[in-house]
Amino acid sequence: MSRRLLLVTSAATGVSALAVATLALVGSADTTTTTEAWSGWTGRVDTVSVADRAAMTPDDPVAVELLSRSAEAASSVAYAGVAVSWDRSGTVSTELTHLPGRGTIAQPVGSSSQAKFAPEGRSGSFADDGRPLSLLRDNYRVLRQADLDAIIAGRPADAVVAVDAAGVLQARYWLDRDTRLLLRKELLDTSGAVRQRTGFTTLRIGAVTTSAIPTTVQDVWTEPLDAAALVGARISGCACPDALPGGLELLDSRRAPAGAVATMPVVHQLFSDGLVSVSLFSLSGGMSADDGAGLVDRGFQRQELAGSYAWVRGGTEAAPTATVVWTCRGSVLTLVTDDAVDPLSTAAAVLAAFPADPEPGSDTLWTRVARGWTRVTGQAA
């Protein structure tokens, strides 16, 4: 099944590249923000809450209203522009063209690679879909911080921040004052430093027509899967979970037909808690020795996560995008995440819930006896 697996991991990398292109931005040289920099928000001002974020009310109604309008903007606002993405592995510039009701085209600037198209709500574009913003309000406290308002791509933008239950600042958002499109997004690490930035450097509102979408750019994930279809996919051998650990809720499930991505049908599921997003690709089958060799050629290493062994690439500060491949209950699973604070911990939690199958012959009666003997005597059996 080497050909099938390598195609699936290649597809996962492509989706991740699009996510990276829309989930980090190069901005000012100052990428560090301390927790002491908090300065409140517009609307009701509570001096006690400003001093102690853990005491804040769950949400600021001003911020909720801004995010609600932003969630609706992509369904009505056409735009084209260049989004610049930054994380600690480097910078990517991407031309984005969005047509409401149709979808978004992403083309890396200065690259000969083919443009990628995804229908509305599934492009990975940070101005694309309202559901992650709804989850953000469910899982974090959202607050308006007017002193961060800025001019982005020549347009005035209002700032909203997301704070976790402990009062720690997790993310900052800048929303276009006129259309409410999301213009910039920053994700922070545990020290308060920016770890990912994404945002427009140029933006043109309107004047986008259907002719902007090339006929050669196609979406391979043509088959939406509802709850009943997911049950059928599980029966046919795909894992297809309803949720993932860490509050990651299912946003979308799609299947690419045989031949579109791999020689067999592949299911792509997108999960999010509003900040962190995870793509999970599933197809029925197992892995061969040739598959392992192919993964090594692509930079993967065999690694233990949550008591299971999987093929891992990235997930480090130098290469924050984590791609993990393993077999589980007769499925080959490929997980991609590039916006978690600790991508490998996120992957490990998923593996703990969906542990890797033991390799053939790796858990025979003799190997179990040998392990027990070694634990008792300290010597090999």
C-alpha positions in Angstrom: 0.0 0.0 0.0 3.0 2.3 -0.4 1.5 4.2 -3.2 -1.7 4.9 -1.3 0.0 6.0 1.9 2.5 8.3 0.2 -0.2 10.0 -1.7 -2.2 10.6 1.5 0.8 12.0 3.4 1.4 14.3 0.4 -2.1 15.5 0.5 -1.9 16.1 4.2 1.2 18.2 3.6 -0.6 20.2 1.0 -3.5 21.1 3.4 -1.0 22.0 6.1 0.8 24.3 3.7 -2.5 26.1 3.1 -3.1 26.3 6.8 0.3 27.7 7.4 -0.2 30.2 4.7 -3.2 31.5 6.5 -2.4 31.1 10.2 0.7 33.2 10.8 1.7 36.8 9.7 4.9 38.8 9.6 4.4 42.0 11.4 6.4 44.4 13.5 9.9 43.4 14.8 8.6 43.3 18.4 7.2 39.8 18.8 7.0 39.7 22.6 4.1 40.7 24.7 4.1 40.3 28.5 1.0 39.5 30.5 1.5 42.9 32.3 0.6 44.7 29.1 -3.1 44.1 29.6 -5.0 47.4 29.4 -8.7 46.6 29.4 -11.3 46.9 26.6 -14.0 49.2 25.4 -17.5 49.0 26.8 -17.9 48.4 30.6 -14.6 49.0 32.3 -14.0 47.1 35.6 -10.8 48.3 37.2 -10.6 45.1 39.3 -11.0 42.9 36.3 -8.4 44.8 34.4 -5.9 44.2 37.2 -6.8 40.5 37.5 -7.8 38.9 34.3 -8.8 35.7 36.0 -11.7 37.7 37.6 -13.1 38.9 34.3 -16.6 38.3 33.2 -16.8 35.4 30.7 -17.0 37.6 27.6 -17.1 41.2 26.7 -20.4 41.8 24.7 -18.6 44.2 22.5 -16.1 41.6 21.5 -18.8 39.0 21.0 -20.7 41.3 18.7 -17.5 42.0 16.6 -16.7 38.3 16.3 -20.3 37.5 15.3 -20.2 40.0 12.5 -16.8 38.8 11.4 -18.1 35.2 11.3 -20.8 36.4 8.8 -18.5 38.6 6.7 -17.1 35.9 4.4 -20.6 34.9 3.2 -21.2 38.4 1.9 -17.8 40.1 1.2 -15.6 39.3 -1.8 -12.0 40.2 -1.5 -8.5 39.6 -3.0 -5.2 40.3 -1.4 -1.8 39.0 -0.2 -1.6 37.4 3.2 1.9 37.1 4.8 2.4 34.2 7.2 5.1 33.9 9.8 6.2 31.3 12.3 9.5 30.3 13.7 10.2 28.1 10.6 10.0 31.0 8.2 7.7 33.3 6.1 5.2 32.5 3.3 3.3 35.0 1.2 0.0 33.8 -0.4 -2.4 35.5 -2.8 -6.0 34.9 -1.7 -9.0 35.4 -3.8 -12.4 34.9 -2.1 -15.8 34.8 -3.8 -18.8 34.5 -1.4 -20.8 31.4 -2.1 -18.0 29.8 -4.1 -14.8 29.6 -2.2 -11.2 30.7 -1.9 -8.2 30.3 -4.2 -4.7 30.3 -2.6 -1.6 30.8 -4.7 1.9 31.0 -3.1 3.6 34.2 -4.2 6.6 33.6 -6.4 5.9 29.9 -6.6 5.2 27.8 -9.7 3.0 25.4 -7.7 -0.6 25.1 -8.7 -3.2 27.3 -7.0 -5.4 25.5 -4.5 -9.1 25.9 -4.4 -11.6 25.0 -1.6 -15.3 25.8 -1.5 -16.5 28.3 1.0 -16.0 27.3 4.6 -13.2 24.8 3.9 -10.3 26.8 2.5 -8.4 27.2 5.8 -8.5 31.0 5.1 -8.5 32.9 8.3 -11.4 35.0 6.9 -13.4 32.1 5.6 -15.7 30.5 8.1 -17.7 31.5 11.2 -17.7 28.2 13.0 -14.2 28.5 14.4 -15.0 31.9 15.8 -18.1 30.5 17.4 -15.9 27.8 19.0 -13.5 30.5 20.1 -16.4 32.1 22.1 -17.3 28.7 23.6 -13.8 27.8 24.7 -12.1 31.1 25.5 -13.1 34.5 26.9 -13.1 37.1 24.2 -12.5 40.7 25.1 -12.2 44.0 23.2 -8.9 45.8 23.6 -9.1 49.2 21.9 -5.5 50.2 22.6 -4.4 47.5 20.1 -6.4 49.0 17.2 -4.3 49.4 14.1 -4.2 50.2 10.4 -3.7 46.9 8.5 -3.3 46.8 4.7 -4.4 50.4 4.8 -7.7 49.7 6.6 -8.6 50.6 10.2 -9.0 47.5 12.3 -10.6 46.8 15.8 -8.7 44.5 18.1 -10.2 41.6 20.0 -8.2 39.2 22.3 -8.9 35.6 23.5 -8.0 34.7 27.1 -8.1 31.2 28.6 -9.7 30.2 31.9 -6.6 31.0 33.8 -6.5 34.5 32.5 -3.6 33.9 30.1 -3.7 35.7 26.8 -3.8 33.2 23.9 -4.5 35.1 20.7 -5.2 38.6 19.2 -7.4 39.4 16.3 -7.8 42.5 14.2 -11.2 42.9 12.4 -11.8 45.3 9.5 -13.8 48.2 10.9 -15.9 48.5 7.7 -16.6 44.9 6.6 -15.5 43.0 9.8 -13.3 40.6 7.8 -10.5 39.2 9.9 -7.4 41.1 8.8 -4.7 39.8 11.2 -4.4 37.0 13.7 -1.6 36.4 16.3 -1.2 33.2 18.4 1.0 33.4 21.5 3.1 30.9 23.4 3.2 30.3 27.1 5.8 33.1 27.6 3.6 35.7 25.8 5.7 35.8 22.7 4.1 35.7 19.3 4.6 32.2 17.8 2.4 32.7 14.7 1.2 35.7 12.8 -1.0 35.9 9.7 -2.5 38.9 8.0 -3.1 40.9 4.9 -0.4 43.2 3.6 -2.6 44.2 0.6 -6.4 43.8 0.4 -9.0 44.8 -2.2 -12.6 44.5 -1.2 -15.2 43.6 -3.9 -14.6 43.5 -7.7 -14.0 39.7 -7.6 -16.0 37.7 -10.2 -16.4 34.0 -11.0 -13.8 34.4 -13.8 -11.2 34.8 -11.0 -11.6 31.0 -10.2 -9.6 29.1 -12.9 -11.5 26.1 -14.3 -8.3 24.0 -13.8 -8.4 24.5 -10.0 -10.6 21.8 -8.5 -11.7 20.6 -5.1 -11.0 16.9 -4.6 -13.0 16.7 -1.4 -16.3 16.5 -3.2 -18.4 14.3 -0.9 -19.6 15.8 2.4 -20.2 13.2 5.1 -23.0 13.7 7.6 -23.4 11.6 10.7 -24.9 8.6 8.9 -22.2 8.7 6.2 -19.5 8.7 8.9 -21.0 5.6 10.4 -20.8 4.0 7.0 -17.2 5.1 6.6 -16.4 3.5 10.0 -18.0 0.3 8.9 -15.8 0.3 5.8 -12.7 0.6 7.9 -12.0 4.4 8.5 -11.7 5.7 12.1 -13.6 8.9 11.5 -14.1 10.1 15.1 -16.8 12.5 16.2 -14.4 14.6 18.3 -10.8 14.7 19.4 -9.3 15.2 22.9 -8.7 18.7 24.2 -12.0 20.2 23.2 -11.4 19.8 19.5 -14.8 19.6 17.9 -15.6 18.3 14.4 -16.2 21.1 11.9 -16.3 19.3 8.6 -16.0 15.8 7.1 -15.3 15.2 3.5 -14.3 12.2 1.3 -12.2 12.2 -1.8 -13.1 9.4 -4.2 -10.7 6.7 -5.2 -8.1 8.1 -7.6 -8.5 11.8 -6.5 -6.0 11.7 -3.6 -5.1 8.0 -3.3 -6.0 4.7 -4.9 -8.7 4.3 -2.3 -11.2 6.8 -0.9 -9.8 9.1 1.8 -11.7 10.9 4.5 -10.6 14.4 5.6 -11.9 15.7 8.9 -11.3 19.1 10.3 -11.4 19.7 14.1 -11.0 22.9 16.1 -11.5 24.5 19.5 -11.5 28.0 17.9 -7.7 28.5 18.2 -6.1 25.1 17.5 -7.0 23.2 14.3 -6.3 19.6 13.4 -6.7 17.8 10.1 -7.2 14.1 10.3 -7.0 11.9 7.1 -8.3 8.3 7.3 -8.3 5.4 4.9 -8.8 1.8 5.4 -5.7 -0.5 5.2 -2.4 -1.1 6.8 1.3 -0.1 6.3 4.1 -2.1 4.7 7.8 -2.0 5.1 7.9 0.0 1.9 5.6 2.6 3.4 8.0 3.1 6.3 10.9 3.5 3.9 9.0 6.0 1.9 8.1 8.0 5.1 11.8 8.0 6.1 12.6 9.5 2.7 10.1 12.2 3.4 11.7 13.2 6.7 9.6 11.1 9.1 11.0 9.3 12.1 9.7 6.5 14.2 8.8 7.9 17.6 6.8 7.0 20.7 3.9 9.1 21.6 1.5 8.3 24.4 2.7 4.7 24.6 2.3 4.1 20.8 4.8 4.3 18.0 4.0 6.5 15.0 5.8 8.2 12.2 6.5 11.8 13.1 7.7 14.8 11.1 8.1 18.3 12.6 6.4 19.5 15.8 9.6 21.4 16.8 10.3 25.1 17.2 12.2 25.0 14.0 9.5 23.1 12.2 6.2 23.7 14.1 3.9 21.9 11.7 3.5 18.4 13.0 2.5 15.5 10.7 2.0 12.1 12.4 1.1 8.8 10.6 0.0 5.6 12.3 -2.3 2.6 11.9 -5.3 2.3 14.2 -8.0 -0.4 14.1 -7.4 -1.2 10.4 -7.1 2.4 9.3 -4.1 4.5 8.3 -4.4 7.9 10.0 -2.5 11.0 9.2 -2.8 13.9 11.6 -1.6 17.5 10.7 -1.6 20.4 13.1 0.4 23.6 12.8 -1.2 26.0 15.3 -1.0 24.2 18.6 1.4 25.6 21.3 2.8 22.1 21.6 1.8 20.2 18.4 3.3 16.8 19.6 1.4 17.0 22.8 -1.8 17.5 20.8 -0.8 14.6 18.6 0.0 12.4 21.7 -3.5 13.1 23.1 -5.0 11.9 19.9 -2.9 8.8 19.8 -3.8 8.1 23.4 -7.5 8.1 22.3 -6.8 6.2 19.1 -3.7 4.1 19.9 -1.6 2.6 17.2 -2.0 -1.0 16.3 0.8 -3.3 17.4 3.1 -4.2 14.5 2.7 -7.8 13.2 4.5 -10.1 15.6 5.4 -7.4 18.0 3.1 -8.5 20.8 3.2 -12.3 20.7 3.0 -14.5 23.8 6.8 -14.8 23.8 7.4 -11.0 23.6 5.0 -10.5 26.5 6.8 -13.1 28.5 10.2 -11.7 27.6 9.2 -8.2 28.7 7.9 -9.5 32.0 11.1 -11.5 32.5 13.3 -8.5 31.8 11.3 -6.4 34.3 11.6 -9.0 37.0 15.2 -10.1 36.5 16.8 -7.1 34.7 18.2 -9.6 32.1 17.1 -10.5 28.6 15.0 -13.6 28.3 
